[in-house]
Amino acid sequence: MHYSVVESNGTVELTIVKKQPVRMEFGYRTIGDTALAVKDYTHKDEIIVMEADEDERIIKIEIEDDDEWEPDLDFFVELYDP
């Protein structure tokens, strides 16, 4: 999936959807590409626990807003160790 936001939004919200009614634990982390952690967005590396009765979880990643013009920048969010 691909999300696009402008810096002035302040955050990007990503929805993780779980399709089975089981407890799941997994991690997510941001990985820089043309966007750099701290300068362009807030780095995340966290563990999420979704209980059996949870269908979805929203994670928020802060986007740094500055006054300098930049072309479109990219970073990735990776889910790992389900």
PDB file with SEQRES, HELIX, SHEET and CRYST1 records, atoms N, CA, C and O in Angstrom:
SEQRES   1 A   82  MET HIS TYR SER VAL VAL GLU SER ASN GLY THR VAL GLU          
SEQRES   2 A   82  LEU THR ILE VAL LYS LYS GLN PRO VAL ARG MET GLU PHE          
SEQRES   3 A   82  GLY TYR ARG THR ILE GLY ASP THR ALA LEU ALA VAL LYS          
SEQRES   4 A   82  ASP TYR THR HIS LYS ASP GLU ILE ILE VAL MET GLU ALA          
SEQRES   5 A   82  ASP GLU ASP GLU ARG ILE ILE LYS ILE GLU ILE GLU ASP          
SEQRES   6 A   82  ASP ASP GLU TRP GLU PRO ASP LEU ASP PHE PHE VAL GLU          
SEQRES   7 A   82  LEU TYR ASP PRO                                              
HELIX    1 AA1 GLU A    7  ASN A    9  5                                   3    
SHEET    1 AA1 2 THR A  11  VAL A  17  0                                        
SHEET    2 AA1 2 GLU A  56  GLU A  62 -1                                        
SHEET    1 AA2 3 ASP A  45  MET A  50  0                                        
SHEET    2 AA2 3 MET A  24  GLY A  32 -1                                        
SHEET    3 AA2 3 PHE A  75  TYR A  80 -1                                        
CRYST1    1.000    1.000    1.000  90.00  90.00  90.00 P 1           1          
ATOM      1  N   MET A   1       0.841  -1.176   0.000  1.00  0.00           N  
ATOM      2  CA  MET A   1       0.000   0.000   0.000  1.00  0.00           C  
ATOM      3  C   MET A   1       0.881   1.232   0.000  1.00  0.00           C  
ATOM      4  O   MET A   1       2.033   1.198   0.432  1.00  0.00           O  
ATOM      5  N   HIS A   2       0.323   2.301  -0.485  1.00  0.00           N  
ATOM      6  CA  HIS A   2       1.051   3.554  -0.568  1.00  0.00           C  
ATOM      7  C   HIS A   2       0.161   4.666  -0.035  1.00  0.00           C  
ATOM      8  O   HIS A   2      -0.985   4.807  -0.461  1.00  0.00           O  
ATOM      9  N   TYR A   3       0.680   5.448   0.888  1.00  0.00           N  
ATOM     10  CA  TYR A   3      -0.041   6.595   1.432  1.00  0.00           C  
ATOM     11  C   TYR A   3       0.733   7.851   1.062  1.00  0.00           C  
ATOM     12  O   TYR A   3       1.963   7.835   1.000  1.00  0.00           O  
ATOM     13  N   SER A   4       0.020   8.923   0.819  1.00  0.00           N  
ATOM     14  CA  SER A   4       0.652  10.219   0.564  1.00  0.00           C  
ATOM     15  C   SER A   4       0.045  11.242   1.509  1.00  0.00           C  
ATOM     16  O   SER A   4      -1.171  11.296   1.696  1.00  0.00           O  
ATOM     17  N   VAL A   5       0.911  12.048   2.099  1.00  0.00           N  
ATOM     18  CA  VAL A   5       0.458  13.129   2.971  1.00  0.00           C  
ATOM     19  C   VAL A   5       1.334  14.346   2.717  1.00  0.00           C  
ATOM     20  O   VAL A   5       2.465  14.225   2.246  1.00  0.00           O  
ATOM     21  N   VAL A   6       0.805  15.508   3.031  1.00  0.00           N  
ATOM     22  CA  VAL A   6       1.618  16.721   2.993  1.00  0.00           C  
ATOM     23  C   VAL A   6       2.147  16.971   4.403  1.00  0.00           C  
ATOM     24  O   VAL A   6       1.538  16.563   5.392  1.00  0.00           O  
ATOM     25  N   GLU A   7       3.278  17.642   4.475  1.00  0.00           N  
ATOM     26  CA  GLU A   7       3.907  17.875   5.779  1.00  0.00           C  
ATOM     27  C   GLU A   7       2.970  18.541   6.776  1.00  0.00           C  
ATOM     28  O   GLU A   7       3.002  18.226   7.965  1.00  0.00           O  
ATOM     29  N   SER A   8       2.149  19.446   6.306  1.00  0.00           N  
ATOM     30  CA  SER A   8       1.298  20.203   7.221  1.00  0.00           C  
ATOM     31  C   SER A   8       0.230  19.329   7.893  1.00  0.00           C  
ATOM     32  O   SER A   8      -0.398  19.772   8.855  1.00  0.00           O  
ATOM     33  N   ASN A   9       0.014  18.110   7.415  1.00  0.00           N  
ATOM     34  CA  ASN A   9      -0.907  17.194   8.104  1.00  0.00           C  
ATOM     35  C   ASN A   9      -0.404  16.862   9.503  1.00  0.00           C  
ATOM     36  O   ASN A   9      -1.200  16.670  10.422  1.00  0.00           O  
ATOM     37  N   GLY A  10       0.904  16.793   9.665  1.00  0.00           N  
ATOM     38  CA  GLY A  10       1.483  16.512  10.974  1.00  0.00           C  
ATOM     39  C   GLY A  10       1.624  15.037  11.298  1.00  0.00           C  
ATOM     40  O   GLY A  10       2.545  14.658  12.021  1.00  0.00           O  
ATOM     41  N   THR A  11       0.735  14.190  10.782  1.00  0.00           N  
ATOM     42  CA  THR A  11       0.834  12.744  11.019  1.00  0.00           C  
ATOM     43  C   THR A  11       0.298  11.994   9.803  1.00  0.00           C  
ATOM     44  O   THR A  11      -0.447  12.537   8.987  1.00  0.00           O  
ATOM     45  N   VAL A  12       0.694  10.749   9.714  1.00  0.00           N  
ATOM     46  CA  VAL A  12       0.069   9.826   8.778  1.00  0.00           C  
ATOM     47  C   VAL A  12      -0.492   8.691   9.637  1.00  0.00           C  
ATOM     48  O   VAL A  12       0.190   8.173  10.522  1.00  0.00           O  
ATOM     49  N   GLU A  13      -1.734   8.317   9.368  1.00  0.00           N  
ATOM     50  CA  GLU A  13      -2.388   7.250  10.116  1.00  0.00           C  
ATOM     51  C   GLU A  13      -2.503   6.024   9.218  1.00  0.00           C  
ATOM     52  O   GLU A  13      -3.008   6.104   8.098  1.00  0.00           O  
ATOM     53  N   LEU A  14      -2.031   4.898   9.721  1.00  0.00           N  
ATOM     54  CA  LEU A  14      -2.077   3.636   8.991  1.00  0.00           C  
ATOM     55  C   LEU A  14      -2.957   2.665   9.756  1.00  0.00           C  
ATOM     56  O   LEU A  14      -2.845   2.552  10.977  1.00  0.00           O  
ATOM     57  N   THR A  15      -3.829   1.967   9.050  1.00  0.00           N  
ATOM     58  CA  THR A  15      -4.731   1.020   9.689  1.00  0.00           C  
ATOM     59  C   THR A  15      -4.245  -0.403   9.429  1.00  0.00           C  
ATOM     60  O   THR A  15      -4.059  -0.812   8.283  1.00  0.00           O  
ATOM     61  N   ILE A  16      -4.045  -1.140  10.505  1.00  0.00           N  
ATOM     62  CA  ILE A  16      -3.678  -2.557  10.416  1.00  0.00           C  
ATOM     63  C   ILE A  16      -4.945  -3.349  10.665  1.00  0.00           C  
ATOM     64  O   ILE A  16      -5.597  -3.180  11.696  1.00  0.00           O  
ATOM     65  N   VAL A  17      -5.298  -4.219   9.719  1.00  0.00           N  
ATOM     66  CA  VAL A  17      -6.524  -5.005   9.814  1.00  0.00           C  
ATOM     67  C   VAL A  17      -6.154  -6.459  10.072  1.00  0.00           C  
ATOM     68  O   VAL A  17      -5.343  -7.041   9.352  1.00  0.00           O  
ATOM     69  N   LYS A  18      -6.757  -7.042  11.110  1.00  0.00           N  
ATOM     70  CA  LYS A  18      -6.545  -8.449  11.468  1.00  0.00           C  
ATOM     71  C   LYS A  18      -7.791  -9.212  11.065  1.00  0.00           C  
ATOM     72  O   LYS A  18      -8.902  -8.838  11.441  1.00  0.00           O  
ATOM     73  N   LYS A  19      -7.614 -10.280  10.301  1.00  0.00           N  
ATOM     74  CA  LYS A  19      -8.761 -10.985   9.739  1.00  0.00           C  
ATOM     75  C   LYS A  19      -9.184 -12.222  10.523  1.00  0.00           C  
ATOM     76  O   LYS A  19     -10.233 -12.800  10.237  1.00  0.00           O  
ATOM     77  N   GLN A  20      -8.399 -12.634  11.489  1.00  0.00           N  
ATOM     78  CA  GLN A  20      -8.761 -13.819  12.275  1.00  0.00           C  
ATOM     79  C   GLN A  20      -8.930 -13.426  13.744  1.00  0.00           C  
ATOM     80  O   GLN A  20      -8.180 -12.592  14.251  1.00  0.00           O  
ATOM     81  N   PRO A  21      -9.908 -14.022  14.426  1.00  0.00           N  
ATOM     82  CA  PRO A  21     -10.174 -13.656  15.828  1.00  0.00           C  
ATOM     83  C   PRO A  21      -9.223 -14.354  16.802  1.00  0.00           C  
ATOM     84  O   PRO A  21      -9.651 -15.121  17.665  1.00  0.00           O  
ATOM     85  N   VAL A  22      -7.936 -14.076  16.650  1.00  0.00           N  
ATOM     86  CA  VAL A  22      -6.913 -14.633  17.534  1.00  0.00           C  
ATOM     87  C   VAL A  22      -6.056 -13.502  18.075  1.00  0.00           C  
ATOM     88  O   VAL A  22      -5.988 -12.422  17.488  1.00  0.00           O  
ATOM     89  N   ARG A  23      -5.410 -13.759  19.192  1.00  0.00           N  
ATOM     90  CA  ARG A  23      -4.477 -12.778  19.750  1.00  0.00           C  
ATOM     91  C   ARG A  23      -3.208 -12.802  18.897  1.00  0.00           C  
ATOM     92  O   ARG A  23      -2.678 -13.870  18.592  1.00  0.00           O  
ATOM     93  N   MET A  24      -2.730 -11.624  18.516  1.00  0.00           N  
ATOM     94  CA  MET A  24      -1.503 -11.527  17.717  1.00  0.00           C  
ATOM     95  C   MET A  24      -0.568 -10.496  18.325  1.00  0.00           C  
ATOM     96  O   MET A  24      -0.997  -9.454  18.821  1.00  0.00           O  
ATOM     97  N   GLU A  25       0.711 -10.809  18.274  1.00  0.00           N  
ATOM     98  CA  GLU A  25       1.749  -9.878  18.705  1.00  0.00           C  
ATOM     99  C   GLU A  25       2.738  -9.752  17.557  1.00  0.00           C  
ATOM    100  O   GLU A  25       3.186 -10.757  17.006  1.00  0.00           O  
ATOM    101  N   PHE A  26       3.080  -8.521  17.195  1.00  0.00           N  
ATOM    102  CA  PHE A  26       4.013  -8.290  16.100  1.00  0.00           C  
ATOM    103  C   PHE A  26       4.635  -6.907  16.273  1.00  0.00           C  
ATOM    104  O   PHE A  26       4.159  -6.080  17.050  1.00  0.00           O  
ATOM    105  N   GLY A  27       5.683  -6.691  15.545  1.00  0.00           N  
ATOM    106  CA  GLY A  27       6.343  -5.403  15.600  1.00  0.00           C  
ATOM    107  C   GLY A  27       6.102  -4.599  14.341  1.00  0.00           C  
ATOM    108  O   GLY A  27       5.734  -5.135  13.296  1.00  0.00           O  
ATOM    109  N   TYR A  28       6.317  -3.307  14.465  1.00  0.00           N  
ATOM    110  CA  TYR A  28       6.353  -2.447  13.285  1.00  0.00           C  
ATOM    111  C   TYR A  28       7.470  -1.438  13.486  1.00  0.00           C  
ATOM    112  O   TYR A  28       7.780  -1.029  14.604  1.00  0.00           O  
ATOM    113  N   ARG A  29       8.064  -1.051  12.361  1.00  0.00           N  
ATOM    114  CA  ARG A  29       9.149  -0.067  12.416  1.00  0.00           C  
ATOM    115  C   ARG A  29       9.161   0.742  11.130  1.00  0.00           C  
ATOM    116  O   ARG A  29       8.731   0.281  10.073  1.00  0.00           O  
ATOM    117  N   THR A  30       9.666   1.956  11.255  1.00  0.00           N  
ATOM    118  CA  THR A  30       9.831   2.796  10.076  1.00  0.00           C  
ATOM    119  C   THR A  30      11.237   2.580   9.530  1.00  0.00           C  
ATOM    120  O   THR A  30      12.191   2.351  10.273  1.00  0.00           O  
ATOM    121  N   ILE A  31      11.329   2.662   8.209  1.00  0.00           N  
ATOM    122  CA  ILE A  31      12.615   2.500   7.528  1.00  0.00           C  
ATOM    123  C   ILE A  31      12.752   3.661   6.554  1.00  0.00           C  
ATOM    124  O   ILE A  31      11.902   3.864   5.687  1.00  0.00           O  
ATOM    125  N   GLY A  32      13.815   4.406   6.706  1.00  0.00           N  
ATOM    126  CA  GLY A  32      14.022   5.563   5.846  1.00  0.00           C  
ATOM    127  C   GLY A  32      14.348   5.186   4.410  1.00  0.00           C  
ATOM    128  O   GLY A  32      14.907   4.123   4.138  1.00  0.00           O  
ATOM    129  N   ASP A  33      13.994   6.059   3.521  1.00  0.00           N  
ATOM    130  CA  ASP A  33      14.364   5.937   2.113  1.00  0.00           C  
ATOM    131  C   ASP A  33      14.878   7.320   1.727  1.00  0.00           C  
ATOM    132  O   ASP A  33      15.965   7.703   2.159  1.00  0.00           O  
ATOM    133  N   THR A  34      14.146   8.069   0.942  1.00  0.00           N  
ATOM    134  CA  THR A  34      14.566   9.444   0.666  1.00  0.00           C  
ATOM    135  C   THR A  34      14.214  10.367   1.839  1.00  0.00           C  
ATOM    136  O   THR A  34      14.829  11.422   1.996  1.00  0.00           O  
ATOM    137  N   ALA A  35      13.240   9.984   2.655  1.00  0.00           N  
ATOM    138  CA  ALA A  35      12.918  10.719   3.884  1.00  0.00           C  
ATOM    139  C   ALA A  35      13.840  10.223   4.999  1.00  0.00           C  
ATOM    140  O   ALA A  35      14.141   9.032   5.081  1.00  0.00           O  
ATOM    141  N   LEU A  36      14.276  11.127   5.837  1.00  0.00           N  
ATOM    142  CA  LEU A  36      15.195  10.787   6.931  1.00  0.00           C  
ATOM    143  C   LEU A  36      14.488  10.907   8.272  1.00  0.00           C  
ATOM    144  O   LEU A  36      13.771  11.873   8.534  1.00  0.00           O  
ATOM    145  N   ALA A  37      14.710   9.895   9.121  1.00  0.00           N  
ATOM    146  CA  ALA A  37      14.154   9.947  10.474  1.00  0.00           C  
ATOM    147  C   ALA A  37      14.684  11.182  11.181  1.00  0.00           C  
ATOM    148  O   ALA A  37      15.813  11.609  10.936  1.00  0.00           O  
ATOM    149  N   VAL A  38      13.888  11.742  12.037  1.00  0.00           N  
ATOM    150  CA  VAL A  38      14.117  12.955  12.819  1.00  0.00           C  
ATOM    151  C   VAL A  38      13.922  14.199  11.947  1.00  0.00           C  
ATOM    152  O   VAL A  38      13.153  15.085  12.322  1.00  0.00           O  
ATOM    153  N   LYS A  39      14.585  14.288  10.815  1.00  0.00           N  
ATOM    154  CA  LYS A  39      14.447  15.471   9.954  1.00  0.00           C  
ATOM    155  C   LYS A  39      13.075  15.513   9.275  1.00  0.00           C  
ATOM    156  O   LYS A  39      12.463  16.577   9.180  1.00  0.00           O  
ATOM    157  N   ASP A  40      12.588  14.353   8.802  1.00  0.00           N  
ATOM    158  CA  ASP A  40      11.352  14.325   8.013  1.00  0.00           C  
ATOM    159  C   ASP A  40      10.192  13.620   8.705  1.00  0.00           C  
ATOM    160  O   ASP A  40       9.035  13.929   8.416  1.00  0.00           O  
ATOM    161  N   TYR A  41      10.460  12.699   9.592  1.00  0.00           N  
ATOM    162  CA  TYR A  41       9.413  11.953  10.303  1.00  0.00           C  
ATOM    163  C   TYR A  41      10.000  11.403  11.599  1.00  0.00           C  
ATOM    164  O   TYR A  41      11.219  11.367  11.770  1.00  0.00           O  
ATOM    165  N   THR A  42       9.128  10.977  12.510  1.00  0.00           N  
ATOM    166  CA  THR A  42       9.571  10.401  13.781  1.00  0.00           C  
ATOM    167  C   THR A  42       9.703   8.895  13.627  1.00  0.00           C  
ATOM    168  O   THR A  42       8.742   8.210  13.276  1.00  0.00           O  
ATOM    169  N   HIS A  43      10.898   8.385  13.892  1.00  0.00           N  
ATOM    170  CA  HIS A  43      11.156   6.949  13.782  1.00  0.00           C  
ATOM    171  C   HIS A  43      10.336   6.181  14.817  1.00  0.00           C  
ATOM    172  O   HIS A  43      10.198   6.620  15.959  1.00  0.00           O  
ATOM    173  N   LYS A  44       9.796   5.033  14.412  1.00  0.00           N  
ATOM    174  CA  LYS A  44       9.049   4.155  15.314  1.00  0.00           C  
ATOM    175  C   LYS A  44       9.616   2.750  15.210  1.00  0.00           C  
ATOM    176  O   LYS A  44      10.010   2.313  14.129  1.00  0.00           O  
ATOM    177  N   ASP A  45       9.657   2.056  16.312  1.00  0.00           N  
ATOM    178  CA  ASP A  45      10.005   0.631  16.372  1.00  0.00           C  
ATOM    179  C   ASP A  45       9.320   0.106  17.622  1.00  0.00           C  
ATOM    180  O   ASP A  45       9.867   0.185  18.722  1.00  0.00           O  
ATOM    181  N   GLU A  46       8.118  -0.432  17.444  1.00  0.00           N  
ATOM    182  CA  GLU A  46       7.277  -0.800  18.579  1.00  0.00           C  
ATOM    183  C   GLU A  46       6.663  -2.183  18.385  1.00  0.00           C  
ATOM    184  O   GLU A  46       6.574  -2.697  17.270  1.00  0.00           O  
ATOM    185  N   ILE A  47       6.249  -2.758  19.488  1.00  0.00           N  
ATOM    186  CA  ILE A  47       5.527  -4.030  19.489  1.00  0.00           C  
ATOM    187  C   ILE A  47       4.048  -3.723  19.717  1.00  0.00           C  
ATOM    188  O   ILE A  47       3.692  -2.919  20.578  1.00  0.00           O  
ATOM    189  N   ILE A  48       3.200  -4.374  18.933  1.00  0.00           N  
ATOM    190  CA  ILE A  48       1.754  -4.225  19.062  1.00  0.00           C  
ATOM    191  C   ILE A  48       1.171  -5.566  19.479  1.00  0.00           C  
ATOM    192  O   ILE A  48       1.552  -6.610  18.949  1.00  0.00           O  
ATOM    193  N   VAL A  49       0.252  -5.532  20.424  1.00  0.00           N  
ATOM    194  CA  VAL A  49      -0.506  -6.719  20.803  1.00  0.00           C  
ATOM    195  C   VAL A  49      -1.960  -6.436  20.467  1.00  0.00           C  
ATOM    196  O   VAL A  49      -2.561  -5.492  20.981  1.00  0.00           O  
ATOM    197  N   MET A  50      -2.516  -7.271  19.594  1.00  0.00           N  
ATOM    198  CA  MET A  50      -3.938  -7.157  19.258  1.00  0.00           C  
ATOM    199  C   MET A  50      -4.643  -8.363  19.854  1.00  0.00           C  
ATOM    200  O   MET A  50      -4.316  -9.506  19.534  1.00  0.00           O  
ATOM    201  N   GLU A  51      -5.604  -8.105  20.713  1.00  0.00           N  
ATOM    202  CA  GLU A  51      -6.348  -9.182  21.353  1.00  0.00           C  
ATOM    203  C   GLU A  51      -7.309  -9.826  20.355  1.00  0.00           C  
ATOM    204  O   GLU A  51      -7.562  -9.272  19.285  1.00  0.00           O  
ATOM    205  N   ALA A  52      -7.839 -10.988  20.705  1.00  0.00           N  
ATOM    206  CA  ALA A  52      -8.700 -11.755  19.804  1.00  0.00           C  
ATOM    207  C   ALA A  52      -9.916 -10.947  19.338  1.00  0.00           C  
ATOM    208  O   ALA A  52     -10.375 -11.119  18.209  1.00  0.00           O  
ATOM    209  N   ASP A  53     -10.437 -10.070  20.194  1.00  0.00           N  
ATOM    210  CA  ASP A  53     -11.636  -9.311  19.825  1.00  0.00           C  
ATOM    211  C   ASP A  53     -11.336  -8.008  19.072  1.00  0.00           C  
ATOM    212  O   ASP A  53     -12.268  -7.281  18.726  1.00  0.00           O  
ATOM    213  N   GLU A  54     -10.063  -7.697  18.810  1.00  0.00           N  
ATOM    214  CA  GLU A  54      -9.700  -6.499  18.049  1.00  0.00           C  
ATOM    215  C   GLU A  54      -9.604  -6.835  16.564  1.00  0.00           C  
ATOM    216  O   GLU A  54      -8.942  -7.799  16.180  1.00  0.00           O  
ATOM    217  N   ASP A  55     -10.265  -6.040  15.740  1.00  0.00           N  
ATOM    218  CA  ASP A  55     -10.216  -6.243  14.294  1.00  0.00           C  
ATOM    219  C   ASP A  55      -9.182  -5.354  13.613  1.00  0.00           C  
ATOM    220  O   ASP A  55      -8.601  -5.729  12.595  1.00  0.00           O  
ATOM    221  N   GLU A  56      -8.960  -4.182  14.181  1.00  0.00           N  
ATOM    222  CA  GLU A  56      -8.006  -3.271  13.559  1.00  0.00           C  
ATOM    223  C   GLU A  56      -7.337  -2.385  14.587  1.00  0.00           C  
ATOM    224  O   GLU A  56      -7.828  -2.201  15.701  1.00  0.00           O  
ATOM    225  N   ARG A  57      -6.203  -1.843  14.183  1.00  0.00           N  
ATOM    226  CA  ARG A  57      -5.438  -0.922  15.023  1.00  0.00           C  
ATOM    227  C   ARG A  57      -4.909   0.180  14.127  1.00  0.00           C  
ATOM    228  O   ARG A  57      -4.444  -0.081  13.018  1.00  0.00           O  
ATOM    229  N   ILE A  58      -4.980   1.390  14.599  1.00  0.00           N  
ATOM    230  CA  ILE A  58      -4.437   2.532  13.863  1.00  0.00           C  
ATOM    231  C   ILE A  58      -3.119   2.931  14.507  1.00  0.00           C  
ATOM    232  O   ILE A  58      -3.038   3.127  15.720  1.00  0.00           O  
ATOM    233  N   ILE A  59      -2.092   3.048  13.680  1.00  0.00           N  
ATOM    234  CA  ILE A  59      -0.817   3.573  14.165  1.00  0.00           C  
ATOM    235  C   ILE A  59      -0.602   4.936  13.530  1.00  0.00           C  
ATOM    236  O   ILE A  59      -0.999   5.175  12.390  1.00  0.00           O  
ATOM    237  N   LYS A  60       0.027   5.821  14.278  1.00  0.00           N  
ATOM    238  CA  LYS A  60       0.265   7.183  13.804  1.00  0.00           C  
ATOM    239  C   LYS A  60       1.763   7.447  13.778  1.00  0.00           C  
ATOM    240  O   LYS A  60       2.487   7.121  14.718  1.00  0.00           O  
ATOM    241  N   ILE A  61       2.201   8.035  12.698  1.00  0.00           N  
ATOM    242  CA  ILE A  61       3.605   8.410  12.559  1.00  0.00           C  
ATOM    243  C   ILE A  61       3.647   9.914  12.319  1.00  0.00           C  
ATOM    244  O   ILE A  61       2.996  10.432  11.411  1.00  0.00           O  
ATOM    245  N   GLU A  62       4.417  10.597  13.139  1.00  0.00           N  
ATOM    246  CA  GLU A  62       4.496  12.048  13.055  1.00  0.00           C  
ATOM    247  C   GLU A  62       5.367  12.456  11.866  1.00  0.00           C  
ATOM    248  O   GLU A  62       6.433  11.890  11.625  1.00  0.00           O  
ATOM    249  N   ILE A  63       4.884  13.445  11.142  1.00  0.00           N  
ATOM    250  CA  ILE A  63       5.606  14.005   9.999  1.00  0.00           C  
ATOM    251  C   ILE A  63       6.101  15.388  10.402  1.00  0.00           C  
ATOM    252  O   ILE A  63       5.331  16.212  10.895  1.00  0.00           O  
ATOM    253  N   GLU A  64       7.384  15.636  10.193  1.00  0.00           N  
ATOM    254  CA  GLU A  64       7.980  16.924  10.564  1.00  0.00           C  
ATOM    255  C   GLU A  64       7.644  17.972   9.501  1.00  0.00           C  
ATOM    256  O   GLU A  64       7.878  17.757   8.312  1.00  0.00           O  
ATOM    257  N   ASP A  65       7.108  19.078   9.928  1.00  0.00           N  
ATOM    258  CA  ASP A  65       6.737  20.165   9.027  1.00  0.00           C  
ATOM    259  C   ASP A  65       7.769  21.278   9.153  1.00  0.00           C  
ATOM    260  O   ASP A  65       7.991  21.810  10.241  1.00  0.00           O  
ATOM    261  N   ASP A  66       8.397  21.625   8.039  1.00  0.00           N  
ATOM    262  CA  ASP A  66       9.335  22.745   8.043  1.00  0.00           C  
ATOM    263  C   ASP A  66       8.984  23.692   6.897  1.00  0.00           C  
ATOM    264  O   ASP A  66       8.075  23.416   6.114  1.00  0.00           O  
ATOM    265  N   ASP A  67       9.698  24.793   6.805  1.00  0.00           N  
ATOM    266  CA  ASP A  67       9.389  25.810   5.799  1.00  0.00           C  
ATOM    267  C   ASP A  67      10.173  25.631   4.505  1.00  0.00           C  
ATOM    268  O   ASP A  67      10.028  26.428   3.579  1.00  0.00           O  
ATOM    269  N   GLU A  68      10.993  24.602   4.433  1.00  0.00           N  
ATOM    270  CA  GLU A  68      11.821  24.439   3.242  1.00  0.00           C  
ATOM    271  C   GLU A  68      11.118  23.574   2.197  1.00  0.00           C  
ATOM    272  O   GLU A  68      10.496  22.566   2.531  1.00  0.00           O  
ATOM    273  N   TRP A  69      11.224  23.980   0.921  1.00  0.00           N  
ATOM    274  CA  TRP A  69      10.623  23.195  -0.157  1.00  0.00           C  
ATOM    275  C   TRP A  69      11.442  21.927  -0.367  1.00  0.00           C  
ATOM    276  O   TRP A  69      12.673  21.960  -0.369  1.00  0.00           O  
ATOM    277  N   GLU A  70      10.750  20.822  -0.540  1.00  0.00           N  
ATOM    278  CA  GLU A  70      11.401  19.548  -0.831  1.00  0.00           C  
ATOM    279  C   GLU A  70      10.542  18.789  -1.836  1.00  0.00           C  
ATOM    280  O   GLU A  70       9.324  18.963  -1.871  1.00  0.00           O  
ATOM    281  N   PRO A  71      11.169  17.954  -2.646  1.00  0.00           N  
ATOM    282  CA  PRO A  71      10.367  17.088  -3.504  1.00  0.00           C  
ATOM    283  C   PRO A  71       9.695  16.018  -2.637  1.00  0.00           C  
ATOM    284  O   PRO A  71       9.945  15.950  -1.434  1.00  0.00           O  
ATOM    285  N   ASP A  72       8.856  15.195  -3.234  1.00  0.00           N  
ATOM    286  CA  ASP A  72       8.232  14.103  -2.487  1.00  0.00           C  
ATOM    287  C   ASP A  72       9.310  13.199  -1.904  1.00  0.00           C  
ATOM    288  O   ASP A  72      10.277  12.850  -2.581  1.00  0.00           O  
ATOM    289  N   LEU A  73       9.130  12.824  -0.638  1.00  0.00           N  
ATOM    290  CA  LEU A  73      10.080  11.958   0.059  1.00  0.00           C  
ATOM    291  C   LEU A  73       9.358  10.700   0.515  1.00  0.00           C  
ATOM    292  O   LEU A  73       8.154  10.726   0.768  1.00  0.00           O  
ATOM    293  N   ASP A  74      10.093   9.603   0.620  1.00  0.00           N  
ATOM    294  CA  ASP A  74       9.502   8.315   0.974  1.00  0.00           C  
ATOM    295  C   ASP A  74      10.175   7.693   2.193  1.00  0.00           C  
ATOM    296  O   ASP A  74      11.377   7.844   2.411  1.00  0.00           O  
ATOM    297  N   PHE A  75       9.366   6.992   2.978  1.00  0.00           N  
ATOM    298  CA  PHE A  75       9.867   6.069   3.991  1.00  0.00           C  
ATOM    299  C   PHE A  75       8.895   4.905   4.026  1.00  0.00           C  
ATOM    300  O   PHE A  75       7.792   4.991   3.486  1.00  0.00           O  
ATOM    301  N   PHE A  76       9.301   3.826   4.657  1.00  0.00           N  
ATOM    302  CA  PHE A  76       8.514   2.602   4.693  1.00  0.00           C  
ATOM    303  C   PHE A  76       8.123   2.262   6.118  1.00  0.00           C  
ATOM    304  O   PHE A  76       8.803   2.640   7.072  1.00  0.00           O  
ATOM    305  N   VAL A  77       7.020   1.545   6.250  1.00  0.00           N  
ATOM    306  CA  VAL A  77       6.621   0.979   7.535  1.00  0.00           C  
ATOM    307  C   VAL A  77       6.566  -0.526   7.340  1.00  0.00           C  
ATOM    308  O   VAL A  77       5.823  -1.033   6.500  1.00  0.00           O  
ATOM    309  N   GLU A  78       7.360  -1.227   8.127  1.00  0.00           N  
ATOM    310  CA  GLU A  78       7.472  -2.676   8.004  1.00  0.00           C  
ATOM    311  C   GLU A  78       6.808  -3.354   9.203  1.00  0.00           C  
ATOM    312  O   GLU A  78       7.061  -2.986  10.350  1.00  0.00           O  
ATOM    313  N   LEU A  79       5.961  -4.343   8.932  1.00  0.00           N  
ATOM    314  CA  LEU A  79       5.417  -5.216   9.979  1.00  0.00           C  
ATOM    315  C   LEU A  79       6.316  -6.439  10.039  1.00  0.00           C  
ATOM    316  O   LEU A  79       6.703  -6.973   9.000  1.00  0.00           O  
ATOM    317  N   TYR A  80       6.657  -6.896  11.257  1.00  0.00           N  
ATOM    318  CA  TYR A  80       7.556  -8.035  11.355  1.00  0.00           C  
ATOM    319  C   TYR A  80       7.199  -8.931  12.531  1.00  0.00           C  
ATOM    320  O   TYR A  80       6.530  -8.508  13.473  1.00  0.00           O  
ATOM    321  N   ASP A  81       7.653 -10.168  12.460  1.00  0.00           N  
ATOM    322  CA  ASP A  81       7.486 -11.200  13.496  1.00  0.00           C  
ATOM    323  C   ASP A  81       6.055 -11.413  13.956  1.00  0.00           C  
ATOM    324  O   ASP A  81       5.767 -11.297  15.147  1.00  0.00           O  
ATOM    325  N   PRO A  82       5.137 -11.728  13.018  1.00  0.00           N  
ATOM    326  CA  PRO A  82       3.760 -12.008  13.454  1.00  0.00           C  
ATOM    327  C   PRO A  82       3.686 -13.317  14.233  1.00  0.00           C  
ATOM    328  O   PRO A  82       2.608 -13.711  14.676  1.00  0.00           O  
TER     329      PRO A  82                                                      
END                                                                             
